[in-house]
Amino acid sequence: MKRWPEALVVLQERRRRRTLQTVPERITQLIAECQAQGCSNI
């Protein structure tokens, strides 16, 4: 299997062009505050 390294390259995931979506910091803080008060189960 001389071409095994080439096959591994083909099987790898392609680079993603989009940036990953994230939750805004203020929303993360709000969820943490609600969890601390017991009014959130996220």
N, C-alpha and C positions, 0 to 999 in steps of 0.2 A: 504494500500500500504506500507507494511513493507519494501519492497526492493527499495523504491524510491531513497534513496541516492546512492545505487549501480547502479541504472539505469542512474542517472545523470553522474556518473563517466564514464560509458561506452559511453555516448553520447558526451563527451568532445573530443576536438581535441587532437590528439597525439602530443607529443613533437617532434619538428623538429630536425633532426640530422644535416642538413646543416646550415651554417651561411648565413645570408641574404646577397645578393649581393649589393654592394654599388658602387657609382661613386667615382673614385679617387678624392682627394681634389684638385689637380691641374686642373682637368677637370671642377669641380664645380667653381673654380676661373675664368677659361677661359669663361665659360658660363655667369657668373656675369659681367665680363668685356665687353663681346659682348652685353649683354643686356643694360649696361650703355651707350654704344656707339650707341645703336639703330640698331645693325646689327643682332640681334637674337630675335626670338619670342618664345623661349623655355620657 
